[in-house]
Amino acid sequence: MNDASHPRNRYFSDYVVYVDESGDHSLVSVDKDYPVFVLALCIFHKRHYADKTACVVDKNRVNRTAGTCSNPYHIALGICLDALRGFLVEKGQVDMKTHVVVECRGKKEDAQLELEFRRICAGDNPAKQVFPFDVVFADKKANLAGLQLSDLVARPIGLSYIRPMQSNQAFDVLKRKFFCDGGRHNWA
């Protein structure tokens, strides 16, 4: 089988991932009205928009158990990249290079994020596997639609975690699009 379109004969996956967050990742000063950090990954098939995966980090809980030396962004990144791997396994594309686009946040923060991203992808993750993901930093001025969408996704997820009994129409629409272990219908 020498067909270049066959997954085994391609280097890049059919997906690109856009990442954004909601909330501050600091554990030193926790906002009492929004004490969570949400990292949202919007996974797009290169031909059409697809699925989402996200992680909510309860910063008060992290402070109680791990202390302020932990970084919610790094915790969420590890969980989300592992979920992304699961998504790509389901799609038969786990061995292909997948670009993960994040918004530039500042020179120091970007360097820390890239180091953590590469550490996780090198095998320091729950699966203990190498992930073929490549981080791409995009300037806010690029105004990428994928980053705008991931920005719109993150806050409703955080609000759903903080106030689960409050009406949240945006989250109600989004939850049908989440990638979850056991399938999309497994979402509570």
VMD Tcl script that builds the backbone (N, CA, C; Angstrom):
set m [mol new atoms 564]
animate dup $m
set s [atomselect $m all]
$s set {name element resname resid chain x y z} {
  {N N MET 1 A 0.850 -1.182 0.000}
  {CA C MET 1 A 0.000 0.000 0.000}
  {C C MET 1 A 0.889 1.237 0.000}
  {N N ASN 2 A 0.959 1.950 -1.106}
  {CA C ASN 2 A 1.838 3.088 -1.246}
  {C C ASN 2 A 1.074 4.398 -1.389}
  {N N ASP 3 A -0.174 4.380 -1.055}
  {CA C ASP 3 A -1.043 5.548 -1.170}
  {C C ASP 3 A -0.595 6.623 -0.184}
  {N N ALA 4 A -0.212 7.797 -0.662}
  {CA C ALA 4 A 0.284 8.879 0.204}
  {C C ALA 4 A -0.783 9.390 1.156}
  {N N SER 5 A -2.069 9.173 0.834}
  {CA C SER 5 A -3.128 9.641 1.730}
  {C C SER 5 A -3.381 8.683 2.884}
  {N N HIS 6 A -2.845 7.477 2.811}
  {CA C HIS 6 A -3.036 6.498 3.881}
  {C C HIS 6 A -2.282 6.975 5.127}
  {N N PRO 7 A -2.902 6.892 6.333}
  {CA C PRO 7 A -2.264 7.389 7.548}
  {C C PRO 7 A -0.836 6.879 7.774}
  {N N ARG 8 A -0.548 5.665 7.399}
  {CA C ARG 8 A 0.798 5.137 7.633}
  {C C ARG 8 A 1.846 5.787 6.746}
  {N N ASN 9 A 1.432 6.454 5.692}
  {CA C ASN 9 A 2.367 7.056 4.746}
  {C C ASN 9 A 2.467 8.569 4.905}
  {N N ARG 10 A 1.879 9.105 5.959}
  {CA C ARG 10 A 1.914 10.556 6.181}
  {C C ARG 10 A 2.647 10.869 7.465}
  {N N TYR 11 A 3.230 12.054 7.529}
  {CA C TYR 11 A 3.971 12.488 8.692}
  {C C TYR 11 A 3.082 13.296 9.650}
  {N N PHE 12 A 2.193 14.109 9.105}
  {CA C PHE 12 A 1.347 14.983 9.918}
  {C C PHE 12 A -0.055 14.405 10.055}
  {N N SER 13 A -0.649 14.623 11.227}
  {CA C SER 13 A -2.019 14.167 11.445}
  {C C SER 13 A -3.000 15.084 10.726}
  {N N ASP 14 A -4.258 14.688 10.711}
  {CA C ASP 14 A -5.312 15.489 10.094}
  {C C ASP 14 A -5.829 16.578 11.029}
  {N N TYR 15 A -5.205 16.724 12.193}
  {CA C TYR 15 A -5.720 17.624 13.225}
  {C C TYR 15 A -4.724 18.704 13.597}
  {N N VAL 16 A -5.259 19.843 14.002}
  {CA C VAL 16 A -4.483 20.917 14.611}
  {C C VAL 16 A -5.239 21.289 15.883}
  {N N VAL 17 A -4.500 21.647 16.918}
  {CA C VAL 17 A -5.089 21.897 18.232}
  {C C VAL 17 A -4.799 23.336 18.644}
  {N N TYR 18 A -5.822 24.041 19.108}
  {CA C TYR 18 A -5.670 25.402 19.621}
  {C C TYR 18 A -5.953 25.377 21.115}
  {N N VAL 19 A -5.141 26.111 21.873}
  {CA C VAL 19 A -5.199 26.066 23.336}
  {C C VAL 19 A -5.420 27.470 23.893}
  {N N ASP 20 A -6.277 27.564 24.885}
  {CA C ASP 20 A -6.412 28.816 25.637}
  {C C ASP 20 A -6.824 28.480 27.059}
  {N N GLU 21 A -6.666 29.476 27.917}
  {CA C GLU 21 A -6.971 29.253 29.322}
  {C C GLU 21 A -7.945 30.298 29.834}
  {N N SER 22 A -8.510 29.979 30.990}
  {CA C SER 22 A -9.370 30.911 31.707}
  {C C SER 22 A -8.917 30.896 33.150}
  {N N GLY 23 A -8.733 32.054 33.707}
  {CA C GLY 23 A -8.259 32.154 35.079}
  {C C GLY 23 A -6.752 32.307 35.123}
  {N N ASP 24 A -6.278 32.791 36.247}
  {CA C ASP 24 A -4.848 32.991 36.468}
  {C C ASP 24 A -4.242 31.684 36.953}
  {N N HIS 25 A -3.028 31.365 36.491}
  {CA C HIS 25 A -2.401 30.112 36.912}
  {C C HIS 25 A -1.635 30.247 38.223}
  {N N SER 26 A -1.644 31.416 38.825}
  {CA C SER 26 A -0.940 31.619 40.092}
  {C C SER 26 A -1.646 30.902 41.241}
  {N N LEU 27 A -0.847 30.259 42.082}
  {CA C LEU 27 A -1.405 29.645 43.294}
  {C C LEU 27 A -1.177 30.541 44.510}
  {N N VAL 28 A -0.419 31.605 44.330}
  {CA C VAL 28 A -0.122 32.508 45.441}
  {C C VAL 28 A -1.313 33.408 45.731}
  {N N SER 29 A -1.884 33.998 44.694}
  {CA C SER 29 A -3.067 34.846 44.884}
  {C C SER 29 A -4.231 34.203 44.132}
  {N N VAL 30 A -5.144 33.600 44.872}
  {CA C VAL 30 A -6.279 32.897 44.283}
  {C C VAL 30 A -7.516 33.788 44.363}
  {N N ASP 31 A -8.125 34.076 43.227}
  {CA C ASP 31 A -9.330 34.895 43.146}
  {C C ASP 31 A -10.483 34.119 43.775}
  {N N LYS 32 A -11.071 34.654 44.846}
  {CA C LYS 32 A -12.143 33.932 45.544}
  {C C LYS 32 A -13.386 33.761 44.670}
  {N N ASP 33 A -13.589 34.637 43.676}
  {CA C ASP 33 A -14.752 34.537 42.807}
  {C C ASP 33 A -14.534 33.581 41.625}
  {N N TYR 34 A -13.275 33.285 41.320}
  {CA C TYR 34 A -12.961 32.372 40.209}
  {C C TYR 34 A -11.668 31.625 40.567}
  {N N PRO 35 A -11.762 30.698 41.548}
  {CA C PRO 35 A -10.561 30.033 42.078}
  {C C PRO 35 A -10.112 28.815 41.274}
  {N N VAL 36 A -10.332 28.848 39.966}
  {CA C VAL 36 A -9.948 27.715 39.127}
  {C C VAL 36 A -9.093 28.208 37.964}
  {N N PHE 37 A -8.385 27.276 37.381}
  {CA C PHE 37 A -7.649 27.511 36.159}
  {C C PHE 37 A -8.146 26.478 35.156}
  {N N VAL 38 A -8.564 26.930 33.987}
  {CA C VAL 38 A -9.086 26.029 32.962}
  {C C VAL 38 A -8.174 26.108 31.744}
  {N N LEU 39 A -7.765 24.950 31.265}
  {CA C LEU 39 A -7.021 24.883 30.022}
  {C C LEU 39 A -7.910 24.167 29.018}
  {N N ALA 40 A -8.239 24.848 27.926}
  {CA C ALA 40 A -9.135 24.289 26.919}
  {C C ALA 40 A -8.363 24.014 25.639}
  {N N LEU 41 A -8.493 22.794 25.131}
  {CA C LEU 41 A -7.909 22.413 23.854}
  {C C LEU 41 A -9.046 22.216 22.874}
  {N N CYS 42 A -9.027 22.955 21.791}
  {CA C CYS 42 A -10.007 22.769 20.726}
  {C C CYS 42 A -9.295 22.044 19.595}
  {N N ILE 43 A -9.786 20.868 19.277}
  {CA C ILE 43 A -9.162 19.999 18.293}
  {C C ILE 43 A -9.932 20.139 16.988}
  {N N PHE 44 A -9.236 20.545 15.951}
  {CA C PHE 44 A -9.866 20.767 14.660}
  {C C PHE 44 A -9.320 19.799 13.626}
  {N N HIS 45 A -10.218 19.157 12.913}
  {CA C HIS 45 A -9.802 18.432 11.712}
  {C C HIS 45 A -9.406 19.530 10.730}
  {N N LYS 46 A -8.360 19.321 9.998}
  {CA C LYS 46 A -7.879 20.384 9.115}
  {C C LYS 46 A -8.894 20.760 8.046}
  {N N ARG 47 A -9.878 19.920 7.811}
  {CA C ARG 47 A -10.911 20.233 6.817}
  {C C ARG 47 A -12.184 20.793 7.436}
  {N N HIS 48 A -12.384 20.577 8.736}
  {CA C HIS 48 A -13.564 21.120 9.404}
  {C C HIS 48 A -13.336 21.115 10.916}
  {N N TYR 49 A -14.145 21.867 11.626}
  {CA C TYR 49 A -13.993 21.969 13.078}
  {C C TYR 49 A -14.516 20.712 13.744}
  {N N ALA 50 A -13.846 20.312 14.861}
  {CA C ALA 50 A -14.178 19.007 15.438}
  {C C ALA 50 A -14.512 19.073 16.918}
  {N N ASP 51 A -13.600 18.635 17.777}
  {CA C ASP 51 A -13.907 18.344 19.166}
  {C C ASP 51 A -13.126 19.222 20.148}
  {N N LYS 52 A -13.454 19.061 21.421}
  {CA C LYS 52 A -12.802 19.818 22.489}
  {C C LYS 52 A -12.448 18.888 23.636}
  {N N THR 53 A -11.360 19.226 24.321}
  {CA C THR 53 A -11.035 18.567 25.573}
  {C C THR 53 A -10.559 19.669 26.511}
  {N N ALA 54 A -10.762 19.511 27.774}
  {CA C ALA 54 A -10.395 20.563 28.712}
  {C C ALA 54 A -10.074 19.956 30.068}
  {N N CYS 55 A -9.413 20.746 30.885}
  {CA C CYS 55 A -9.089 20.339 32.243}
  {C C CYS 55 A -9.320 21.531 33.158}
  {N N VAL 56 A -9.993 21.294 34.269}
  {CA C VAL 56 A -10.195 22.324 35.285}
  {C C VAL 56 A -9.302 21.986 36.464}
  {N N VAL 57 A -8.502 22.964 36.895}
  {CA C VAL 57 A -7.647 22.787 38.061}
  {C C VAL 57 A -8.217 23.654 39.176}
  {N N ASP 58 A -8.642 23.026 40.256}
  {CA C ASP 58 A -9.144 23.736 41.431}
  {C C ASP 58 A -7.917 24.197 42.221}
  {N N LYS 59 A -7.613 25.481 42.118}
  {CA C LYS 59 A -6.370 26.000 42.707}
  {C C LYS 59 A -6.368 25.897 44.223}
  {N N ASN 60 A -7.527 26.028 44.858}
  {CA C ASN 60 A -7.574 25.871 46.315}
  {C C ASN 60 A -7.200 24.441 46.704}
  {N N ARG 61 A -7.694 23.470 45.963}
  {CA C ARG 61 A -7.373 22.068 46.234}
  {C C ARG 61 A -5.881 21.792 46.001}
  {N N VAL 62 A -5.317 22.354 44.934}
  {CA C VAL 62 A -3.884 22.170 44.661}
  {C C VAL 62 A -3.060 22.783 45.784}
  {N N ASN 63 A -3.455 23.961 46.244}
  {CA C ASN 63 A -2.730 24.604 47.351}
  {C C ASN 63 A -2.732 23.736 48.603}
  {N N ARG 64 A -3.871 23.082 48.883}
  {CA C ARG 64 A -3.969 22.229 50.069}
  {C C ARG 64 A -3.135 20.955 49.938}
  {N N THR 65 A -3.050 20.402 48.735}
  {CA C THR 65 A -2.393 19.107 48.569}
  {C C THR 65 A -0.962 19.192 48.056}
  {N N ALA 66 A -0.679 20.118 47.141}
  {CA C ALA 66 A 0.653 20.154 46.527}
  {C C ALA 66 A 1.439 21.410 46.877}
  {N N GLY 67 A 0.765 22.438 47.340}
  {CA C GLY 67 A 1.454 23.673 47.684}
  {C C GLY 67 A 1.593 24.613 46.501}
  {N N THR 68 A 2.075 25.817 46.801}
  {CA C THR 68 A 2.146 26.866 45.790}
  {C C THR 68 A 3.289 26.675 44.798}
  {N N CYS 69 A 4.125 25.661 44.985}
  {CA C CYS 69 A 5.209 25.447 44.015}
  {C C CYS 69 A 4.699 24.757 42.751}
  {N N SER 70 A 3.480 24.248 42.777}
  {CA C SER 70 A 2.898 23.616 41.596}
  {C C SER 70 A 2.411 24.688 40.630}
  {N N ASN 71 A 2.289 24.336 39.369}
  {CA C ASN 71 A 1.806 25.267 38.357}
  {C C ASN 71 A 0.550 24.683 37.713}
  {N N PRO 72 A -0.624 25.295 37.934}
  {CA C PRO 72 A -1.865 24.776 37.360}
  {C C PRO 72 A -1.812 24.610 35.841}
  {N N TYR 73 A -1.116 25.499 35.153}
  {CA C TYR 73 A -1.011 25.384 33.704}
  {C C TYR 73 A -0.315 24.073 33.348}
  {N N HIS 74 A 0.774 23.767 34.048}
  {CA C HIS 74 A 1.527 22.543 33.767}
  {C C HIS 74 A 0.731 21.288 34.135}
  {N N ILE 75 A -0.007 21.345 35.244}
  {CA C ILE 75 A -0.855 20.209 35.643}
  {C C ILE 75 A -1.903 19.957 34.553}
  {N N ALA 76 A -2.596 21.025 34.144}
  {CA C ALA 76 A -3.644 20.907 33.126}
  {C C ALA 76 A -3.066 20.478 31.780}
  {N N LEU 77 A -1.892 20.979 31.452}
  {CA C LEU 77 A -1.269 20.629 30.177}
  {C C LEU 77 A -1.004 19.129 30.095}
  {N N GLY 78 A -0.486 18.547 31.168}
  {CA C GLY 78 A -0.221 17.110 31.176}
  {C C GLY 78 A -1.491 16.304 30.975}
  {N N ILE 79 A -2.549 16.690 31.668}
  {CA C ILE 79 A -3.832 15.981 31.553}
  {C C ILE 79 A -4.415 16.152 30.149}
  {N N CYS 80 A -4.365 17.373 29.624}
  {CA C CYS 80 A -4.941 17.635 28.298}
  {C C CYS 80 A -4.150 16.955 27.182}
  {N N LEU 81 A -2.827 16.941 27.273}
  {CA C LEU 81 A -2.043 16.276 26.227}
  {C C LEU 81 A -2.277 14.771 26.251}
  {N N ASP 82 A -2.480 14.204 27.447}
  {CA C ASP 82 A -2.796 12.781 27.532}
  {C C ASP 82 A -4.173 12.511 26.914}
  {N N ALA 83 A -5.133 13.398 27.151}
  {CA C ALA 83 A -6.461 13.252 26.537}
  {C C ALA 83 A -6.371 13.419 25.019}
  {N N LEU 84 A -5.528 14.343 24.569}
  {CA C LEU 84 A -5.320 14.523 23.130}
  {C C LEU 84 A -4.757 13.243 22.518}
  {N N ARG 85 A -3.826 12.607 23.207}
  {CA C ARG 85 A -3.288 11.329 22.736}
  {C C ARG 85 A -4.415 10.312 22.597}
  {N N GLY 86 A -5.307 10.246 23.599}
  {CA C GLY 86 A -6.450 9.330 23.537}
  {C C GLY 86 A -7.349 9.621 22.348}
  {N N PHE 87 A -7.580 10.890 22.080}
  {CA C PHE 87 A -8.389 11.295 20.925}
  {C C PHE 87 A -7.737 10.808 19.639}
  {N N LEU 88 A -6.419 11.020 19.521}
  {CA C LEU 88 A -5.711 10.632 18.298}
  {C C LEU 88 A -5.622 9.112 18.147}
  {N N VAL 89 A -5.584 8.391 19.281}
  {CA C VAL 89 A -5.647 6.926 19.217}
  {C C VAL 89 A -6.977 6.519 18.590}
  {N N GLU 90 A -8.066 7.143 19.079}
  {CA C GLU 90 A -9.404 6.840 18.550}
  {C C GLU 90 A -9.486 7.108 17.052}
  {N N LYS 91 A -8.785 8.120 16.586}
  {CA C LYS 91 A -8.832 8.511 15.172}
  {C C LYS 91 A -7.774 7.801 14.330}
  {N N GLY 92 A -6.956 6.938 14.952}
  {CA C GLY 92 A -5.920 6.221 14.217}
  {C C GLY 92 A -4.778 7.107 13.761}
  {N N GLN 93 A -4.516 8.191 14.525}
  {CA C GLN 93 A -3.507 9.148 14.110}
  {C C GLN 93 A -2.491 9.450 15.214}
  {N N VAL 94 A -2.360 8.568 16.170}
  {CA C VAL 94 A -1.521 8.822 17.332}
  {C C VAL 94 A -0.029 8.914 16.995}
  {N N ASP 95 A 0.394 8.336 15.898}
  {CA C ASP 95 A 1.818 8.347 15.552}
  {C C ASP 95 A 2.208 9.488 14.619}
  {N N MET 96 A 1.257 10.352 14.283}
  {CA C MET 96 A 1.554 11.443 13.358}
  {C C MET 96 A 1.745 12.753 14.107}
  {N N LYS 97 A 2.584 13.606 13.574}
  {CA C LYS 97 A 2.870 14.916 14.167}
  {C C LYS 97 A 1.593 15.749 14.196}
  {N N THR 98 A 1.297 16.299 15.375}
  {CA C THR 98 A 0.128 17.157 15.547}
  {C C THR 98 A 0.587 18.474 16.149}
  {N N HIS 99 A 0.213 19.572 15.512}
  {CA C HIS 99 A 0.588 20.893 16.011}
  {C C HIS 99 A -0.404 21.348 17.074}
  {N N VAL 100 A 0.131 21.866 18.171}
  {CA C VAL 100 A -0.656 22.400 19.278}
  {C C VAL 100 A -0.325 23.886 19.358}
  {N N VAL 101 A -1.295 24.732 19.027}
  {CA C VAL 101 A -1.077 26.173 18.937}
  {C C VAL 101 A -1.513 26.839 20.241}
  {N N VAL 102 A -0.592 27.573 20.852}
  {CA C VAL 102 A -0.875 28.314 22.083}
  {C C VAL 102 A -0.589 29.789 21.837}
  {N N GLU 103 A -1.284 30.615 22.580}
  {CA C GLU 103 A -1.086 32.048 22.457}
  {C C GLU 103 A 0.149 32.466 23.244}
  {N N CYS 104 A 0.967 33.326 22.660}
  {CA C CYS 104 A 2.130 33.853 23.368}
  {C C CYS 104 A 1.659 34.570 24.625}
  {N N ARG 105 A 2.386 34.359 25.717}
  {CA C ARG 105 A 1.997 34.957 26.997}
  {C C ARG 105 A 3.098 35.813 27.594}
  {N N GLY 106 A 4.259 35.829 27.017}
  {CA C GLY 106 A 5.414 36.542 27.546}
  {C C GLY 106 A 6.635 35.641 27.425}
  {N N LYS 107 A 7.792 36.241 27.300}
  {CA C LYS 107 A 9.011 35.470 27.029}
  {C C LYS 107 A 9.279 34.402 28.090}
  {N N LYS 108 A 9.216 34.782 29.355}
  {CA C LYS 108 A 9.489 33.834 30.441}
  {C C LYS 108 A 8.429 32.728 30.492}
  {N N GLU 109 A 7.156 33.118 30.421}
  {CA C GLU 109 A 6.064 32.150 30.485}
  {C C GLU 109 A 6.103 31.190 29.292}
  {N N ASP 110 A 6.411 31.731 28.109}
  {CA C ASP 110 A 6.492 30.887 26.917}
  {C C ASP 110 A 7.629 29.872 27.038}
  {N N ALA 111 A 8.765 30.307 27.561}
  {CA C ALA 111 A 9.910 29.397 27.731}
  {C C ALA 111 A 9.567 28.289 28.730}
  {N N GLN 112 A 8.892 28.645 29.830}
  {CA C GLN 112 A 8.495 27.645 30.822}
  {C C GLN 112 A 7.483 26.663 30.235}
  {N N LEU 113 A 6.523 27.192 29.480}
  {CA C LEU 113 A 5.506 26.344 28.858}
  {C C LEU 113 A 6.144 25.400 27.840}
  {N N GLU 114 A 7.048 25.916 27.030}
  {CA C GLU 114 A 7.686 25.052 26.031}
  {C C GLU 114 A 8.501 23.941 26.692}
  {N N LEU 115 A 9.203 24.274 27.758}
  {CA C LEU 115 A 9.983 23.269 28.482}
  {C C LEU 115 A 9.063 22.184 29.045}
  {N N GLU 116 A 7.959 22.586 29.662}
  {CA C GLU 116 A 7.015 21.624 30.229}
  {C C GLU 116 A 6.360 20.792 29.130}
  {N N PHE 117 A 5.975 21.445 28.041}
  {CA C PHE 117 A 5.367 20.756 26.905}
  {C C PHE 117 A 6.307 19.670 26.379}
  {N N ARG 118 A 7.547 20.031 26.184}
  {CA C ARG 118 A 8.526 19.072 25.638}
  {C C ARG 118 A 8.827 17.946 26.631}
  {N N ARG 119 A 8.823 18.257 27.942}
  {CA C ARG 119 A 9.040 17.236 28.969}
  {C C ARG 119 A 7.908 16.209 28.935}
  {N N ILE 120 A 6.675 16.702 28.867}
  {CA C ILE 120 A 5.513 15.811 28.809}
  {C C ILE 120 A 5.564 14.958 27.541}
  {N N CYS 121 A 5.858 15.588 26.411}
  {CA C CYS 121 A 5.885 14.871 25.130}
  {C C CYS 121 A 7.047 13.887 25.039}
  {N N ALA 122 A 8.084 14.098 25.842}
  {CA C ALA 122 A 9.235 13.190 25.840}
  {C C ALA 122 A 8.974 11.918 26.645}
  {N N GLY 123 A 7.819 11.836 27.322}
  {CA C GLY 123 A 7.460 10.615 28.034}
  {C C GLY 123 A 7.161 10.794 29.503}
  {N N ASP 124 A 7.302 12.011 30.030}
  {CA C ASP 124 A 6.971 12.250 31.438}
  {C C ASP 124 A 5.479 12.588 31.519}
  {N N ASN 125 A 4.656 11.549 31.346}
  {CA C ASN 125 A 3.209 11.698 31.305}
  {C C ASN 125 A 2.581 10.416 31.839}
  {N N PRO 126 A 1.279 10.424 32.131}
  {CA C PRO 126 A 0.640 9.224 32.697}
  {C C PRO 126 A 0.801 7.971 31.836}
  {N N ALA 127 A 0.829 8.135 30.520}
  {CA C ALA 127 A 0.961 6.981 29.627}
  {C C ALA 127 A 2.412 6.510 29.504}
  {N N LYS 128 A 3.358 7.339 29.976}
  {CA C LYS 128 A 4.796 7.031 29.861}
  {C C LYS 128 A 5.172 6.770 28.404}
  {N N GLN 129 A 4.559 7.527 27.509}
  {CA C GLN 129 A 4.806 7.380 26.077}
  {C C GLN 129 A 5.256 8.704 25.487}
  {N N VAL 130 A 5.998 8.620 24.399}
  {CA C VAL 130 A 6.394 9.811 23.665}
  {C C VAL 130 A 5.201 10.272 22.837}
  {N N PHE 131 A 4.873 11.556 22.935}
  {CA C PHE 131 A 3.769 12.120 22.168}
  {C C PHE 131 A 4.352 12.891 20.979}
  {N N PRO 132 A 3.851 12.663 19.759}
  {CA C PRO 132 A 4.385 13.368 18.589}
  {C C PRO 132 A 3.728 14.733 18.377}
  {N N PHE 133 A 3.700 15.528 19.428}
  {CA C PHE 133 A 3.072 16.842 19.349}
  {C C PHE 133 A 4.156 17.911 19.233}
  {N N ASP 134 A 3.829 18.977 18.540}
  {CA C ASP 134 A 4.753 20.086 18.375}
  {C C ASP 134 A 4.033 21.364 18.794}
  {N N VAL 135 A 4.622 22.099 19.723}
  {CA C VAL 135 A 4.012 23.331 20.187}
  {C C VAL 135 A 4.358 24.463 19.223}
  {N N VAL 136 A 3.346 25.286 18.927}
  {CA C VAL 136 A 3.510 26.443 18.061}
  {C C VAL 136 A 2.984 27.641 18.838}
  {N N PHE 137 A 3.816 28.669 18.996}
  {CA C PHE 137 A 3.398 29.878 19.698}
  {C C PHE 137 A 2.899 30.897 18.688}
  {N N ALA 138 A 1.693 31.417 18.922}
  {CA C ALA 138 A 1.083 32.398 18.023}
  {C C ALA 138 A 0.908 33.720 18.756}
  {N N ASP 139 A 1.278 34.790 18.122}
  {CA C ASP 139 A 1.112 36.121 18.676}
  {C C ASP 139 A -0.372 36.457 18.723}
  {N N LYS 140 A -0.791 37.174 19.766}
  {CA C LYS 140 A -2.207 37.570 19.887}
  {C C LYS 140 A -2.673 38.349 18.658}
  {N N LYS 141 A -1.753 39.103 18.055}
  {CA C LYS 141 A -2.105 39.918 16.892}
  {C C LYS 141 A -2.473 39.062 15.678}
  {N N ALA 142 A -2.102 37.787 15.695}
  {CA C ALA 142 A -2.446 36.901 14.580}
  {C C ALA 142 A -3.948 36.699 14.499}
  {N N ASN 143 A -4.644 36.864 15.642}
  {CA C ASN 143 A -6.106 36.805 15.683}
  {C C ASN 143 A -6.645 35.523 15.039}
  {N N LEU 144 A -6.075 34.374 15.429}
  {CA C LEU 144 A -6.468 33.093 14.846}
  {C C LEU 144 A -7.843 32.652 15.343}
  {N N ALA 145 A -8.685 32.222 14.427}
  {CA C ALA 145 A -10.048 31.796 14.783}
  {C C ALA 145 A -10.030 30.654 15.786}
  {N N GLY 146 A -9.101 29.707 15.638}
  {CA C GLY 146 A -9.015 28.578 16.566}
  {C C GLY 146 A -8.708 29.029 17.984}
  {N N LEU 147 A -7.824 30.021 18.134}
  {CA C LEU 147 A -7.524 30.543 19.471}
  {C C LEU 147 A -8.709 31.318 20.030}
  {N N GLN 148 A -9.426 32.036 19.180}
  {CA C GLN 148 A -10.612 32.758 19.640}
  {C C GLN 148 A -11.667 31.777 20.147}
  {N N LEU 149 A -11.849 30.684 19.424}
  {CA C LEU 149 A -12.831 29.694 19.848}
  {C C LEU 149 A -12.423 29.032 21.155}
  {N N SER 150 A -11.155 28.674 21.295}
  {CA C SER 150 A -10.726 28.046 22.549}
  {C C SER 150 A -10.861 29.022 23.712}
  {N N ASP 151 A -10.698 30.312 23.440}
  {CA C ASP 151 A -10.909 31.332 24.469}
  {C C ASP 151 A -12.376 31.357 24.906}
  {N N LEU 152 A -13.293 31.230 23.953}
  {CA C LEU 152 A -14.722 31.229 24.267}
  {C C LEU 152 A -15.152 29.963 25.006}
  {N N VAL 153 A -14.413 28.891 24.850}
  {CA C VAL 153 A -14.747 27.604 25.462}
  {C C VAL 153 A -14.326 27.551 26.933}
  {N N ALA 154 A -13.186 28.126 27.261}
  {CA C ALA 154 A -12.590 27.937 28.582}
  {C C ALA 154 A -13.443 28.478 29.738}
  {N N ARG 155 A -13.931 29.685 29.650}
  {CA C ARG 155 A -14.658 30.295 30.777}
  {C C ARG 155 A -15.946 29.548 31.144}
  {N N PRO 156 A -16.805 29.184 30.199}
  {CA C PRO 156 A -18.008 28.435 30.584}
  {C C PRO 156 A -17.689 27.121 31.298}
  {N N ILE 157 A -16.571 26.493 30.944}
  {CA C ILE 157 A -16.177 25.263 31.632}
  {C C ILE 157 A -15.828 25.564 33.087}
  {N N GLY 158 A -15.057 26.620 33.300}
  {CA C GLY 158 A -14.698 27.009 34.664}
  {C C GLY 158 A -15.920 27.370 35.490}
  {N N LEU 159 A -16.835 28.126 34.904}
  {CA C LEU 159 A -18.052 28.516 35.625}
  {C C LEU 159 A -18.907 27.299 35.958}
  {N N SER 160 A -18.927 26.317 35.071}
  {CA C SER 160 A -19.685 25.097 35.339}
  {C C SER 160 A -19.109 24.347 36.537}
  {N N TYR 161 A -17.797 24.374 36.682}
  {CA C TYR 161 A -17.155 23.700 37.813}
  {C C TYR 161 A -17.429 24.454 39.127}
  {N N ILE 162 A -17.306 25.785 39.080}
  {CA C ILE 162 A -17.481 26.598 40.296}
  {C C ILE 162 A -18.931 26.617 40.749}
  {N N ARG 163 A -19.849 26.763 39.799}
  {CA C ARG 163 A -21.281 26.884 40.104}
  {C C ARG 163 A -22.076 25.846 39.316}
  {N N PRO 164 A -21.978 24.579 39.693}
  {CA C PRO 164 A -22.616 23.522 38.894}
  {C C PRO 164 A -24.135 23.619 38.828}
  {N N MET 165 A -24.760 24.268 39.780}
  {CA C MET 165 A -26.225 24.354 39.791}
  {C C MET 165 A -26.735 25.580 39.029}
  {N N GLN 166 A -25.841 26.484 38.652}
  {CA C GLN 166 A -26.239 27.696 37.928}
  {C C GLN 166 A -26.435 27.375 36.448}
  {N N SER 167 A -27.471 27.972 35.859}
  {CA C SER 167 A -27.708 27.802 34.430}
  {C C SER 167 A -26.493 28.286 33.646}
  {N N ASN 168 A -26.087 27.503 32.645}
  {CA C ASN 168 A -24.896 27.824 31.869}
  {C C ASN 168 A -25.135 27.312 30.447}
  {N N GLN 169 A -25.844 28.109 29.653}
  {CA C GLN 169 A -26.226 27.680 28.310}
  {C C GLN 169 A -25.023 27.387 27.426}
  {N N ALA 170 A -23.966 28.179 27.562}
  {CA C ALA 170 A -22.772 27.948 26.744}
  {C C ALA 170 A -22.184 26.574 27.050}
  {N N PHE 171 A -22.114 26.228 28.334}
  {CA C PHE 171 A -21.576 24.918 28.701}
  {C C PHE 171 A -22.481 23.796 28.221}
  {N N ASP 172 A -23.793 23.995 28.304}
  {CA C ASP 172 A -24.733 22.968 27.850}
  {C C ASP 172 A -24.528 22.642 26.364}
  {N N VAL 173 A -24.217 23.656 25.573}
  {CA C VAL 173 A -23.940 23.437 24.152}
  {C C VAL 173 A -22.586 22.749 23.981}
  {N N LEU 174 A -21.595 23.198 24.742}
  {CA C LEU 174 A -20.230 22.677 24.595}
  {C C LEU 174 A -20.084 21.221 25.016}
  {N N LYS 175 A -20.770 20.815 26.067}
  {CA C LYS 175 A -20.505 19.493 26.635}
  {C C LYS 175 A -20.786 18.350 25.666}
  {N N ARG 176 A -21.618 18.584 24.685}
  {CA C ARG 176 A -21.877 17.544 23.686}
  {C C ARG 176 A -20.700 17.358 22.732}
  {N N LYS 177 A -19.743 18.304 22.760}
  {CA C LYS 177 A -18.600 18.255 21.857}
  {C C LYS 177 A -17.324 17.768 22.542}
  {N N PHE 178 A -17.384 17.497 23.842}
  {CA C PHE 178 A -16.178 17.079 24.569}
  {C C PHE 178 A -15.755 15.674 24.203}
  {N N PHE 179 A -14.456 15.477 24.148}
  {CA C PHE 179 A -13.901 14.138 24.028}
  {C C PHE 179 A -13.713 13.625 25.447}
  {N N CYS 180 A -14.339 12.490 25.777}
  {CA C CYS 180 A -14.271 11.914 27.118}
  {C C CYS 180 A -13.945 10.440 27.031}
  {N N ASP 181 A -13.261 9.926 28.054}
  {CA C ASP 181 A -13.062 8.484 28.127}
  {C C ASP 181 A -14.431 7.827 28.129}
  {N N GLY 182 A -14.612 6.818 27.333}
  {CA C GLY 182 A -15.892 6.127 27.269}
  {C C GLY 182 A -16.863 6.756 26.291}
  {N N GLY 183 A -16.452 7.820 25.609}
  {CA C GLY 183 A -17.298 8.430 24.585}
  {C C GLY 183 A -17.907 9.748 25.021}
  {N N ARG 184 A -18.401 10.477 24.055}
  {CA C ARG 184 A -18.941 11.808 24.318}
  {C C ARG 184 A -20.220 11.778 25.129}
  {N N HIS 185 A -20.916 10.656 25.132}
  {CA C HIS 185 A -22.177 10.564 25.880}
  {C C HIS 185 A -21.939 10.223 27.345}
  {N N ASN 186 A -20.683 10.055 27.727}
  {CA C ASN 186 A -20.326 9.729 29.100}
  {C C ASN 186 A -20.193 10.968 29.969}
  {N N TRP 187 A -20.391 12.147 29.391}
  {CA C TRP 187 A -20.260 13.400 30.136}
  {C C TRP 187 A -21.430 13.532 31.092}
  {N N ALA 188 A -21.119 13.872 32.329}
  {CA C ALA 188 A -22.163 13.992 33.369}
  {C C ALA 188 A -23.097 15.142 33.104}
}
mol reanalyze $m
mol bondsrecalc $m
mol representation Tube
mol addrep $m
